[in-house]
Amino acid sequence: MSVVSNLTSLVLRAAVLAIAVSFVGCAAPKDAAQKEGGAPDSLIRVSPAALASGEIKLESIALSTLADSLTLQGEIQPEPLRLAHVAPRVAGTVQSVRVVPGDHVARGQVVATLYSPEYLAAQGDFLLAHRRVERARVGGVGDLASFENVALSAQRRLEVLGATGADIARLHQQHEPSEYLSLRSPLSGVVTEVEAVAGKHVEAGADLFGVADLSVVWAVLSAHERDLERLRPGQIVRVVATAYPSLELPGQVTTLGGVMDEATRTLQVRVRVPNHGQRLKPGMFVSARVATGAARPAIVLSEAAVQDLEGKTVVFVVRPDSGFLPRVVEVRARGGGLVEVTRGLGVGERVATIGAFLIKSQALKGQLGEE
């Protein structure tokens, strides 16, 4: 029994030793791969023909000089001081509507006409007052100065009701009241809303039209608490709309909001953006890069070098044996097709830039083959 017992003990010890050796042998390459930022057995080989053809280009990592910046998201809004509403100053019935939302209008352009008994009566009072003035001047009947004051009061009443200088001059020359009062746009811009309907009775002060001057707009951005110390009025901003990814528009920070949004813990940052060609429309989503400080060294790569692999952001680092190893990195968008690598790469390393997606395809093929 003692001999069998000793033999059994030796066999068990040998088996344990074999398992331990096997475990150590598997763990070594795994650890090595993790140190390189990739997954176990993740070395990717590409055919020499692909490298020779120029489909894949390599780049050595070097430091570039960047102005420190912060990227914020937001949307376009009209500048409040460039908004106007068209409302009649007298009650009446809408006779015609001449614009629809989206139309461009000039300052003083007629957008609707209104039939108003009060406006007709005011024109009649104006004509009567001026006839009395003429009689006093020609025939010496009555107090000329008093009649002139009444005529001036009648003119001012017409102006209060919305008559322009041209309307009053025409009335004075033709001696015939106008049947309708013209409602005009107070500024040049785009019609944003129309509430007027022909045949509808409206009261004085009713909001009938909205007009926005979009030659200058606001990009209203959201900044997190951690970024507030880097922001201040006067900073230069580059704004890119989702609708026009290749177009950068210059702007400037005008104000920082006074109240934090309790739900998102963000503060509004208002950027004034000249809108040449009026491409930016209210409601458009934008990304804005705010220049926040002095120049600093950074690693900058083409966006094409960065790929998504198994849910991770990676670049493909060249190995001494001409293979490629995926390296997990952290990046920050810079605009213009560039990204800043904030973590994961060092100066002097070589990565694939053009054609990195081909290496990714090769990696995915290898995974499918293993499955």
TORKOL-4160 file (C-alpha; in steps of 0.2 Angstrom, whole numbers, padded with zeros to 4 digits, m for minus):
371
<pt num="1" X="0000" Y="0000" Z="0000"/>
<pt num="2" X="0014" Y="0012" Z="0004"/>
<pt num="3" X="0022" Y="0009" Z="m0013"/>
<pt num="4" X="0005" Y="0013" Z="m0022"/>
<pt num="5" X="0002" Y="0028" Z="m0011"/>
<pt num="6" X="0020" Y="0035" Z="m0016"/>
<pt num="7" X="0017" Y="0032" Z="m0034"/>
<pt num="8" X="0000" Y="0041" Z="m0034"/>
<pt num="9" X="0008" Y="0056" Z="m0025"/>
<pt num="10" X="0021" Y="0057" Z="m0038"/>
<pt num="11" X="0008" Y="0056" Z="m0053"/>
<pt num="12" X="m0002" Y="0070" Z="m0045"/>
<pt num="13" X="0013" Y="0081" Z="m0042"/>
<pt num="14" X="0018" Y="0079" Z="m0060"/>
<pt num="15" X="0001" Y="0084" Z="m0066"/>
<pt num="16" X="0000" Y="0100" Z="m0056"/>
<pt num="17" X="0017" Y="0105" Z="m0062"/>
<pt num="18" X="0012" Y="0102" Z="m0080"/>
<pt num="19" X="m0004" Y="0113" Z="m0077"/>
<pt num="20" X="0007" Y="0127" Z="m0069"/>
<pt num="21" X="0019" Y="0127" Z="m0084"/>
<pt num="22" X="0005" Y="0128" Z="m0096"/>
<pt num="23" X="m0003" Y="0142" Z="m0087"/>
<pt num="24" X="0013" Y="0152" Z="m0086"/>
<pt num="25" X="0016" Y="0149" Z="m0105"/>
<pt num="26" X="m0001" Y="0156" Z="m0109"/>
<pt num="27" X="0000" Y="0171" Z="m0098"/>
<pt num="28" X="0016" Y="0178" Z="m0104"/>
<pt num="29" X="0011" Y="0183" Z="m0122"/>
<pt num="30" X="m0006" Y="0189" Z="m0114"/>
<pt num="31" X="0003" Y="0201" Z="m0103"/>
<pt num="32" X="0015" Y="0207" Z="m0116"/>
<pt num="33" X="0000" Y="0210" Z="m0128"/>
<pt num="34" X="m0009" Y="0220" Z="m0114"/>
<pt num="35" X="0007" Y="0231" Z="m0111"/>
<pt num="36" X="0006" Y="0236" Z="m0130"/>
<pt num="37" X="m0012" Y="0241" Z="m0127"/>
<pt num="38" X="m0020" Y="0227" Z="m0138"/>
<pt num="39" X="m0029" Y="0211" Z="m0135"/>
<pt num="40" X="m0020" Y="0194" Z="m0134"/>
<pt num="41" X="m0014" Y="0187" Z="m0150"/>
<pt num="42" X="m0019" Y="0203" Z="m0159"/>
<pt num="43" X="m0004" Y="0205" Z="m0170"/>
<pt num="44" X="m0010" Y="0209" Z="m0188"/>
<pt num="45" X="0000" Y="0205" Z="m0203"/>
<pt num="46" X="m0003" Y="0214" Z="m0220"/>
<pt num="47" X="0003" Y="0207" Z="m0237"/>
<pt num="48" X="0020" Y="0216" Z="m0243"/>
<pt num="49" X="0010" Y="0220" Z="m0259"/>
<pt num="50" X="m0002" Y="0231" Z="m0249"/>
<pt num="51" X="0012" Y="0240" Z="m0241"/>
<pt num="52" X="0022" Y="0242" Z="m0258"/>
<pt num="53" X="0007" Y="0248" Z="m0267"/>
<pt num="54" X="0005" Y="0264" Z="m0256"/>
<pt num="55" X="m0013" Y="0259" Z="m0250"/>
<pt num="56" X="m0006" Y="0260" Z="m0232"/>
<pt num="57" X="0005" Y="0274" Z="m0227"/>
<pt num="58" X="0015" Y="0275" Z="m0211"/>
<pt num="59" X="0019" Y="0291" Z="m0200"/>
<pt num="60" X="0031" Y="0293" Z="m0186"/>
<pt num="61" X="0024" Y="0302" Z="m0171"/>
<pt num="62" X="0030" Y="0319" Z="m0168"/>
<pt num="63" X="0025" Y="0334" Z="m0157"/>
<pt num="64" X="0015" Y="0348" Z="m0165"/>
<pt num="65" X="0012" Y="0365" Z="m0158"/>
<pt num="66" X="m0007" Y="0368" Z="m0154"/>
<pt num="67" X="m0016" Y="0383" Z="m0147"/>
<pt num="68" X="m0025" Y="0376" Z="m0132"/>
<pt num="69" X="m0044" Y="0375" Z="m0136"/>
<pt num="70" X="m0060" Y="0368" Z="m0129"/>
<pt num="71" X="m0073" Y="0360" Z="m0140"/>
<pt num="72" X="m0092" Y="0363" Z="m0136"/>
<pt num="73" X="m0108" Y="0359" Z="m0143"/>
<pt num="74" X="m0123" Y="0369" Z="m0146"/>
<pt num="75" X="m0136" Y="0377" Z="m0158"/>
<pt num="76" X="m0139" Y="0392" Z="m0168"/>
<pt num="77" X="m0151" Y="0405" Z="m0162"/>
<pt num="78" X="m0156" Y="0422" Z="m0169"/>
<pt num="79" X="m0148" Y="0437" Z="m0160"/>
<pt num="80" X="m0162" Y="0444" Z="m0149"/>
<pt num="81" X="m0158" Y="0462" Z="m0154"/>
<pt num="82" X="m0161" Y="0458" Z="m0172"/>
<pt num="83" X="m0178" Y="0451" Z="m0170"/>
<pt num="84" X="m0194" Y="0461" Z="m0173"/>
<pt num="85" X="m0213" Y="0458" Z="m0173"/>
<pt num="86" X="m0226" Y="0466" Z="m0185"/>
<pt num="87" X="m0242" Y="0471" Z="m0176"/>
<pt num="88" X="m0255" Y="0484" Z="m0181"/>
<pt num="89" X="m0257" Y="0499" Z="m0170"/>
<pt num="90" X="m0276" Y="0500" Z="m0173"/>
<pt num="91" X="m0290" Y="0487" Z="m0174"/>
<pt num="92" X="m0296" Y="0481" Z="m0191"/>
<pt num="93" X="m0299" Y="0467" Z="m0203"/>
<pt num="94" X="m0284" Y="0459" Z="m0213"/>
<pt num="95" X="m0287" Y="0463" Z="m0231"/>
<pt num="96" X="m0272" Y="0454" Z="m0239"/>
<pt num="97" X="m0256" Y="0444" Z="m0233"/>
<pt num="98" X="m0241" Y="0446" Z="m0244"/>
<pt num="99" X="m0227" Y="0435" Z="m0237"/>
<pt num="100" X="m0225" Y="0417" Z="m0230"/>
<pt num="101" X="m0212" Y="0410" Z="m0217"/>
<pt num="102" X="m0195" Y="0409" Z="m0225"/>
<pt num="103" X="m0198" Y="0424" Z="m0237"/>
<pt num="104" X="m0184" Y="0438" Z="m0237"/>
<pt num="105" X="m0191" Y="0455" Z="m0234"/>
<pt num="106" X="m0183" Y="0472" Z="m0235"/>
<pt num="107" X="m0185" Y="0486" Z="m0222"/>
<pt num="108" X="m0202" Y="0495" Z="m0225"/>
<pt num="109" X="m0208" Y="0481" Z="m0237"/>
<pt num="110" X="m0227" Y="0479" Z="m0235"/>
<pt num="111" X="m0231" Y="0462" Z="m0228"/>
<pt num="112" X="m0250" Y="0464" Z="m0226"/>
<pt num="113" X="m0264" Y="0477" Z="m0228"/>
<pt num="114" X="m0278" Y="0481" Z="m0215"/>
<pt num="115" X="m0295" Y="0489" Z="m0217"/>
<pt num="116" X="m0298" Y="0500" Z="m0202"/>
<pt num="117" X="m0313" Y="0512" Z="m0199"/>
<pt num="118" X="m0302" Y="0521" Z="m0186"/>
<pt num="119" X="m0288" Y="0524" Z="m0199"/>
<pt num="120" X="m0301" Y="0530" Z="m0212"/>
<pt num="121" X="m0308" Y="0542" Z="m0199"/>
<pt num="122" X="m0290" Y="0549" Z="m0194"/>
<pt num="123" X="m0287" Y="0552" Z="m0213"/>
<pt num="124" X="m0303" Y="0562" Z="m0214"/>
<pt num="125" X="m0298" Y="0572" Z="m0199"/>
<pt num="126" X="m0281" Y="0576" Z="m0207"/>
<pt num="127" X="m0289" Y="0582" Z="m0223"/>
<pt num="128" X="m0302" Y="0593" Z="m0214"/>
<pt num="129" X="m0289" Y="0601" Z="m0203"/>
<pt num="130" X="m0278" Y="0605" Z="m0219"/>
<pt num="131" X="m0293" Y="0613" Z="m0228"/>
<pt num="132" X="m0296" Y="0624" Z="m0213"/>
<pt num="133" X="m0278" Y="0629" Z="m0213"/>
<pt num="134" X="m0279" Y="0634" Z="m0232"/>
<pt num="135" X="m0295" Y="0644" Z="m0230"/>
<pt num="136" X="m0287" Y="0654" Z="m0215"/>
<pt num="137" X="m0272" Y="0657" Z="m0226"/>
<pt num="138" X="m0281" Y="0662" Z="m0241"/>
<pt num="139" X="m0297" Y="0671" Z="m0234"/>
<pt num="140" X="m0291" Y="0676" Z="m0217"/>
<pt num="141" X="m0305" Y="0666" Z="m0209"/>
<pt num="142" X="m0302" Y="0660" Z="m0191"/>
<pt num="143" X="m0286" Y="0658" Z="m0181"/>
<pt num="144" X="m0272" Y="0652" Z="m0193"/>
<pt num="145" X="m0260" Y="0646" Z="m0179"/>
<pt num="146" X="m0274" Y="0636" Z="m0170"/>
<pt num="147" X="m0279" Y="0628" Z="m0186"/>
<pt num="148" X="m0261" Y="0623" Z="m0190"/>
<pt num="149" X="m0259" Y="0615" Z="m0173"/>
<pt num="150" X="m0275" Y="0605" Z="m0176"/>
<pt num="151" X="m0267" Y="0599" Z="m0193"/>
<pt num="152" X="m0251" Y="0595" Z="m0184"/>
<pt num="153" X="m0260" Y="0584" Z="m0171"/>
<pt num="154" X="m0270" Y="0575" Z="m0185"/>
<pt num="155" X="m0254" Y="0571" Z="m0194"/>
<pt num="156" X="m0246" Y="0564" Z="m0178"/>
<pt num="157" X="m0261" Y="0554" Z="m0175"/>
<pt num="158" X="m0259" Y="0546" Z="m0192"/>
<pt num="159" X="m0241" Y="0542" Z="m0188"/>
<pt num="160" X="m0246" Y="0534" Z="m0172"/>
<pt num="161" X="m0258" Y="0523" Z="m0181"/>
<pt num="162" X="m0244" Y="0517" Z="m0193"/>
<pt num="163" X="m0244" Y="0529" Z="m0208"/>
<pt num="164" X="m0227" Y="0533" Z="m0215"/>
<pt num="165" X="m0221" Y="0549" Z="m0221"/>
<pt num="166" X="m0224" Y="0544" Z="m0239"/>
<pt num="167" X="m0242" Y="0539" Z="m0234"/>
<pt num="168" X="m0245" Y="0556" Z="m0227"/>
<pt num="169" X="m0237" Y="0565" Z="m0242"/>
<pt num="170" X="m0248" Y="0555" Z="m0254"/>
<pt num="171" X="m0264" Y="0559" Z="m0244"/>
<pt num="172" X="m0259" Y="0578" Z="m0243"/>
<pt num="173" X="m0257" Y="0578" Z="m0262"/>
<pt num="174" X="m0271" Y="0568" Z="m0268"/>
<pt num="175" X="m0284" Y="0573" Z="m0255"/>
<pt num="176" X="m0291" Y="0556" Z="m0255"/>
<pt num="177" X="m0291" Y="0544" Z="m0240"/>
<pt num="178" X="m0282" Y="0527" Z="m0243"/>
<pt num="179" X="m0294" Y="0512" Z="m0240"/>
<pt num="180" X="m0281" Y="0501" Z="m0232"/>
<pt num="181" X="m0267" Y="0503" Z="m0220"/>
<pt num="182" X="m0251" Y="0495" Z="m0225"/>
<pt num="183" X="m0241" Y="0485" Z="m0212"/>
<pt num="184" X="m0223" Y="0485" Z="m0215"/>
<pt num="185" X="m0208" Y="0476" Z="m0209"/>
<pt num="186" X="m0197" Y="0486" Z="m0197"/>
<pt num="187" X="m0181" Y="0478" Z="m0203"/>
<pt num="188" X="m0173" Y="0468" Z="m0217"/>
<pt num="189" X="m0173" Y="0449" Z="m0214"/>
<pt num="190" X="m0182" Y="0433" Z="m0215"/>
<pt num="191" X="m0200" Y="0430" Z="m0210"/>
<pt num="192" X="m0200" Y="0418" Z="m0196"/>
<pt num="193" X="m0219" Y="0417" Z="m0192"/>
<pt num="194" X="m0235" Y="0422" Z="m0200"/>
<pt num="195" X="m0251" Y="0423" Z="m0189"/>
<pt num="196" X="m0261" Y="0435" Z="m0201"/>
<pt num="197" X="m0275" Y="0428" Z="m0211"/>
<pt num="198" X="m0285" Y="0437" Z="m0224"/>
<pt num="199" X="m0303" Y="0442" Z="m0218"/>
<pt num="200" X="m0298" Y="0440" Z="m0199"/>
<pt num="201" X="m0302" Y="0454" Z="m0187"/>
<pt num="202" X="m0287" Y="0459" Z="m0176"/>
<pt num="203" X="m0285" Y="0470" Z="m0162"/>
<pt num="204" X="m0272" Y="0483" Z="m0160"/>
<pt num="205" X="m0256" Y="0475" Z="m0154"/>
<pt num="206" X="m0260" Y="0458" Z="m0161"/>
<pt num="207" X="m0243" Y="0449" Z="m0166"/>
<pt num="208" X="m0246" Y="0445" Z="m0184"/>
<pt num="209" X="m0228" Y="0443" Z="m0191"/>
<pt num="210" X="m0210" Y="0439" Z="m0185"/>
<pt num="211" X="m0195" Y="0444" Z="m0194"/>
<pt num="212" X="m0177" Y="0440" Z="m0190"/>
<pt num="213" X="m0161" Y="0448" Z="m0196"/>
<pt num="214" X="m0149" Y="0433" Z="m0198"/>
<pt num="215" X="m0134" Y="0442" Z="m0205"/>
<pt num="216" X="m0127" Y="0439" Z="m0188"/>
<pt num="217" X="m0132" Y="0425" Z="m0176"/>
<pt num="218" X="m0128" Y="0417" Z="m0160"/>
<pt num="219" X="m0121" Y="0400" Z="m0157"/>
<pt num="220" X="m0127" Y="0396" Z="m0140"/>
<pt num="221" X="m0115" Y="0382" Z="m0133"/>
<pt num="222" X="m0116" Y="0372" Z="m0117"/>
<pt num="223" X="m0101" Y="0372" Z="m0106"/>
<pt num="224" X="m0098" Y="0360" Z="m0091"/>
<pt num="225" X="m0093" Y="0367" Z="m0074"/>
<pt num="226" X="m0075" Y="0359" Z="m0075"/>
<pt num="227" X="m0072" Y="0370" Z="m0091"/>
<pt num="228" X="m0079" Y="0387" Z="m0085"/>
<pt num="229" X="m0062" Y="0393" Z="m0078"/>
<pt num="230" X="m0055" Y="0391" Z="m0096"/>
<pt num="231" X="m0069" Y="0403" Z="m0104"/>
<pt num="232" X="m0070" Y="0421" Z="m0104"/>
<pt num="233" X="m0078" Y="0435" Z="m0116"/>
<pt num="234" X="m0068" Y="0440" Z="m0131"/>
<pt num="235" X="m0061" Y="0422" Z="m0135"/>
<pt num="236" X="m0060" Y="0418" Z="m0153"/>
<pt num="237" X="m0071" Y="0403" Z="m0159"/>
<pt num="238" X="m0072" Y="0392" Z="m0174"/>
<pt num="239" X="m0090" Y="0386" Z="m0178"/>
<pt num="240" X="m0094" Y="0371" Z="m0188"/>
<pt num="241" X="m0112" Y="0367" Z="m0192"/>
<pt num="242" X="m0117" Y="0349" Z="m0194"/>
<pt num="243" X="m0125" Y="0353" Z="m0211"/>
<pt num="244" X="m0108" Y="0360" Z="m0217"/>
<pt num="245" X="m0094" Y="0350" Z="m0210"/>
<pt num="246" X="m0081" Y="0357" Z="m0221"/>
<pt num="247" X="m0086" Y="0375" Z="m0217"/>
<pt num="248" X="m0078" Y="0384" Z="m0203"/>
<pt num="249" X="m0085" Y="0401" Z="m0198"/>
<pt num="250" X="m0076" Y="0413" Z="m0186"/>
<pt num="251" X="m0085" Y="0420" Z="m0170"/>
<pt num="252" X="m0081" Y="0427" Z="m0153"/>
<pt num="253" X="m0087" Y="0424" Z="m0136"/>
<pt num="254" X="m0099" Y="0438" Z="m0130"/>
<pt num="255" X="m0106" Y="0432" Z="m0114"/>
<pt num="256" X="m0106" Y="0418" Z="m0101"/>
<pt num="257" X="m0124" Y="0414" Z="m0094"/>
<pt num="258" X="m0127" Y="0419" Z="m0077"/>
<pt num="259" X="m0137" Y="0403" Z="m0071"/>
<pt num="260" X="m0132" Y="0385" Z="m0072"/>
<pt num="261" X="m0144" Y="0372" Z="m0079"/>
<pt num="262" X="m0148" Y="0361" Z="m0064"/>
<pt num="263" X="m0153" Y="0346" Z="m0075"/>
<pt num="264" X="m0137" Y="0346" Z="m0086"/>
<pt num="265" X="m0125" Y="0355" Z="m0075"/>
<pt num="266" X="m0120" Y="0366" Z="m0089"/>
<pt num="267" X="m0119" Y="0385" Z="m0093"/>
<pt num="268" X="m0124" Y="0394" Z="m0109"/>
<pt num="269" X="m0109" Y="0402" Z="m0118"/>
<pt num="270" X="m0115" Y="0414" Z="m0132"/>
<pt num="271" X="m0104" Y="0416" Z="m0147"/>
<pt num="272" X="m0108" Y="0430" Z="m0160"/>
<pt num="273" X="m0106" Y="0423" Z="m0178"/>
<pt num="274" X="m0106" Y="0434" Z="m0194"/>
<pt num="275" X="m0118" Y="0424" Z="m0205"/>
<pt num="276" X="m0112" Y="0429" Z="m0223"/>
<pt num="277" X="m0123" Y="0421" Z="m0235"/>
<pt num="278" X="m0135" Y="0416" Z="m0221"/>
<pt num="279" X="m0131" Y="0398" Z="m0222"/>
<pt num="280" X="m0133" Y="0396" Z="m0203"/>
<pt num="281" X="m0151" Y="0394" Z="m0198"/>
<pt num="282" X="m0159" Y="0395" Z="m0181"/>
<pt num="283" X="m0160" Y="0377" Z="m0174"/>
<pt num="284" X="m0145" Y="0370" Z="m0183"/>
<pt num="285" X="m0133" Y="0360" Z="m0172"/>
<pt num="286" X="m0115" Y="0366" Z="m0171"/>
<pt num="287" X="m0098" Y="0361" Z="m0164"/>
<pt num="288" X="m0087" Y="0376" Z="m0159"/>
<pt num="289" X="m0069" Y="0376" Z="m0155"/>
<pt num="290" X="m0064" Y="0390" Z="m0142"/>
<pt num="291" X="m0046" Y="0396" Z="m0142"/>
<pt num="292" X="m0043" Y="0396" Z="m0123"/>
<pt num="293" X="m0025" Y="0399" Z="m0120"/>
<pt num="294" X="m0007" Y="0398" Z="m0125"/>
<pt num="295" X="0002" Y="0386" Z="m0137"/>
<pt num="296" X="0006" Y="0369" Z="m0131"/>
<pt num="297" X="0014" Y="0353" Z="m0138"/>
<pt num="298" X="0003" Y="0339" Z="m0144"/>
<pt num="299" X="0002" Y="0323" Z="m0154"/>
<pt num="300" X="m0009" Y="0327" Z="m0169"/>
<pt num="301" X="m0015" Y="0313" Z="m0182"/>
<pt num="302" X="m0027" Y="0312" Z="m0197"/>
<pt num="303" X="m0044" Y="0306" Z="m0192"/>
<pt num="304" X="m0041" Y="0291" Z="m0204"/>
<pt num="305" X="m0028" Y="0284" Z="m0193"/>
<pt num="306" X="m0041" Y="0281" Z="m0179"/>
<pt num="307" X="m0052" Y="0266" Z="m0180"/>
<pt num="308" X="m0065" Y="0258" Z="m0170"/>
<pt num="309" X="m0061" Y="0240" Z="m0166"/>
<pt num="310" X="m0072" Y="0229" Z="m0154"/>
<pt num="311" X="m0079" Y="0245" Z="m0147"/>
<pt num="312" X="m0062" Y="0253" Z="m0143"/>
<pt num="313" X="m0054" Y="0268" Z="m0151"/>
<pt num="314" X="m0037" Y="0262" Z="m0158"/>
<pt num="315" X="m0023" Y="0266" Z="m0170"/>
<pt num="316" X="m0012" Y="0253" Z="m0178"/>
<pt num="317" X="0007" Y="0254" Z="m0172"/>
<pt num="318" X="0020" Y="0246" Z="m0183"/>
<pt num="319" X="0030" Y="0232" Z="m0174"/>
<pt num="320" X="0048" Y="0228" Z="m0178"/>
<pt num="321" X="0043" Y="0212" Z="m0187"/>
<pt num="322" X="0032" Y="0223" Z="m0200"/>
<pt num="323" X="0016" Y="0218" Z="m0191"/>
<pt num="324" X="0004" Y="0230" Z="m0184"/>
<pt num="325" X="m0003" Y="0230" Z="m0166"/>
<pt num="326" X="m0019" Y="0239" Z="m0161"/>
<pt num="327" X="m0016" Y="0252" Z="m0148"/>
<pt num="328" X="m0030" Y="0259" Z="m0138"/>
<pt num="329" X="m0029" Y="0278" Z="m0137"/>
<pt num="330" X="m0039" Y="0293" Z="m0131"/>
<pt num="331" X="m0042" Y="0307" Z="m0144"/>
<pt num="332" X="m0050" Y="0324" Z="m0145"/>
<pt num="333" X="m0057" Y="0331" Z="m0161"/>
<pt num="334" X="m0048" Y="0346" Z="m0168"/>
<pt num="335" X="m0058" Y="0349" Z="m0184"/>
<pt num="336" X="m0051" Y="0350" Z="m0202"/>
<pt num="337" X="m0050" Y="0331" Z="m0202"/>
<pt num="338" X="m0037" Y="0330" Z="m0188"/>
<pt num="339" X="m0038" Y="0323" Z="m0170"/>
<pt num="340" X="m0027" Y="0326" Z="m0155"/>
<pt num="341" X="m0021" Y="0310" Z="m0146"/>
<pt num="342" X="m0021" Y="0314" Z="m0128"/>
<pt num="343" X="m0016" Y="0296" Z="m0122"/>
<pt num="344" X="m0009" Y="0280" Z="m0128"/>
<pt num="345" X="0005" Y="0285" Z="m0140"/>
<pt num="346" X="0023" Y="0291" Z="m0138"/>
<pt num="347" X="0035" Y="0302" Z="m0149"/>
<pt num="348" X="0045" Y="0291" Z="m0161"/>
<pt num="349" X="0032" Y="0277" Z="m0163"/>
<pt num="350" X="0026" Y="0273" Z="m0181"/>
<pt num="351" X="0007" Y="0271" Z="m0185"/>
<pt num="352" X="m0003" Y="0268" Z="m0200"/>
<pt num="353" X="m0012" Y="0283" Z="m0206"/>
<pt num="354" X="m0019" Y="0281" Z="m0224"/>
<pt num="355" X="m0026" Y="0264" Z="m0226"/>
<pt num="356" X="m0029" Y="0260" Z="m0207"/>
<pt num="357" X="m0046" Y="0254" Z="m0212"/>
<pt num="358" X="m0038" Y="0240" Z="m0222"/>
<pt num="359" X="m0028" Y="0234" Z="m0207"/>
<pt num="360" X="m0044" Y="0235" Z="m0197"/>
<pt num="361" X="m0053" Y="0224" Z="m0211"/>
<pt num="362" X="m0038" Y="0212" Z="m0210"/>
<pt num="363" X="m0040" Y="0211" Z="m0191"/>
<pt num="364" X="m0059" Y="0207" Z="m0192"/>
<pt num="365" X="m0055" Y="0194" Z="m0205"/>
<pt num="366" X="m0043" Y="0185" Z="m0193"/>
<pt num="367" X="m0056" Y="0185" Z="m0180"/>
<pt num="368" X="m0069" Y="0178" Z="m0191"/>
<pt num="369" X="m0057" Y="0164" Z="m0196"/>
<pt num="370" X="m0054" Y="0160" Z="m0178"/>
<pt num="371" X="m0072" Y="0158" Z="m0175"/>
